[in-house]
Amino acid sequence: EPQLVESGGGLVQPGDSLTLSCSASGFSYINEYWMYWVRQAPGKGLEWVSGISETGVVTYYEDSVKGRFTISRDNMKTTLYLQMNNLRPEDTAMYYCAADQYRRMPNTRAPENDDFEYWGQGTQVTVSS
């Protein structure tokens, strides 16, 4: 059974950096899947963060994180990453890793559960002084 497991979240101060990881297991060919980071702030709906193509050549970012976040993947290690720099309090959210065989970004509507074939359980990021 394919599984996604996120790690790397925590409590940081504004301006700090953090790197999230998402370990994929049970996939026959992880390089057949687009992979995504989406987040959900307390009391709010799901929000796109970033997406990356099957081989990592194409990436997309939500406007609010452009220039601060970098998505990458290592298909040999079956791991997805999100390097987050210059974190802001508004980045506080549960961050989820997701995988799907189709490109879902860019997208004018908010992400929905059915957009992705596989989801992780999430890792909490809290940015506070």
N, C-alpha and C positions, 0 to 999 in steps of 0.2 A: 504494500500500500504506500503510494507516494506521500511524503511528509515534508513540511517546511517548519523549521524551528529557528526563531529569531533570538538574538542575544545582543548584548552591548548597551542596552539602555541604562539610564541612571539619572541621578540628580546632579545638575551642573549649574554654573552661574552664567549669566548673560555674557556673551563674547567667547565662551569656551567652545571646545570642539569635542565631538563624540563620533565614534564609528560603529554603526550597526552592522551585524552580520546575519545572514539567513542561510542556514545549512539545509540543503535539499537531499533527500534520500528516497530510495524506492522508485526513482524515475528511470525508465529504460534509456531515454535520451533527453537529458535536461537541456541540451542545445537545440531542441525543437520547440522550446517554450520562450515566449516573452516573459520577462519578470518585472515585477512592480513593487514599489513601496507606496502604500496609502496610509493615512493616519486619521485618527478620530480624537478630537479634543473633547474635554469634558462637556457634556451637554450639547454637543454638536454632531453633525452628520459626518460621513466619510468624506475625505478630501484626497485628491490626487497629490502625490509628492513627485514621483519620478518613475520612468519606465525605461527598459533597456531591451534591445532586440536579442534574438537568439544567439548571435555570435558577438554581441557587444558593440557592434559598429554604430548602431543608431541609438540615441538616447533622447529622452524628453524630460522636461522639468516644468513643474508648476511655477508660475511667475514669482510667487512669494519666496521660492527657494533658489531661484536661478542665481548663479554666481557664488552661492554659499554652500550648496550641497553637490556632491558628486556621486553618481551611481556607477558601479562597476560589477563585473562578474568574473569568476574563474571557473570555467566549465570543467576543468580537470579536477578541481577541488569541490565541484558542485556547490559553490558558495556565491551568494549575492552580497554586495556591500553597499552601504550608504555612508559616505564620509560627510559629516555635518560640521561646518565651521561657522564661527560668528553666530552662535545660537542666540535666539531671542525668546522672551517669555511666551510669545505667541506660537512658538514651535512646540510647546508643551502638548503632548498627545500620546496616545497609544499608537505605536507604529507597527503596521502589519506588512509582511512579505506575501506576495501573491504570484501565482504563475498561471499562464494561459497560452494556448497555442495561437491566439490571435492578437494583433496589435489593438490595444484599447486606448492608447494616448496618441495624439492629443484628443481631448474630449471636452465638449462644452458643458456636459452635465456631470453631476457628481458620480463617483463610482458606486456601484451597487454590488450586493453579494453575488449575484448571478453573473457578473462580468468575468469572474475568475474561476477556473476549474479547481484550483487549490489555494488554500489560505493557511497562514501560520496562526499561532495563538497570540502573537503580539509581544512587543517589549515596550515598557513605559519609558518615555523621555520627559523629564521635568526640568524646566529652565527657570530658575528662581534665585534671587539674591537673598 
